[in-house]
Amino acid sequence: MGERQTNIKIVSDNRQARYLYEILETYEAGIALVGTEVKSIRAGKVNLRDGYAFIRQGEAWLSNVHISPYKAGGEHFNHEPRRVRKLLLHRREINKLIGQVEQQGLTLVPLKMYFKKGRVKVSIGLAKGKKLYDKRETIKRRQDEREMARAVKKY
């Protein structure tokens, strides 16, 4: 009875990030956008693949995320597709991230972008880069799981 349903609509998912990085923690962040960006995100015109986040002067920023210009609104009031956007995080979360990113050499990677209660949110992962042998191990494990699932389904 006490369960609340949250309306989450995933717009973009960065599947390659889980292959390239080992995700240690995830954070949910709001994002400061202009009107045409929100319209493009609603249409699903987002690419998180090359994106990353960084912290500068006590603020979190999202860079290199491509949000396509909104076609229906004309060209006058459109946004720049790869501009740097401010992430909205709590101060204690930013302070925690500063310590981990600077001291341990970790990276902040956008994992997915979604709508939650009508607001655009970004799931940010605190990540450590995988080595080549880790990537091979991931591929091998995934392949073994598929073969086991096939064997179980067959019998």
Summary of the structure (lengths in Angstrom):
residues: 155
radius of gyration: 18.3
end to end distance: 39.6
largest distance: 61.6
contacts: 413
relative contact order: 0.24
helix: 33%
strand: 36%
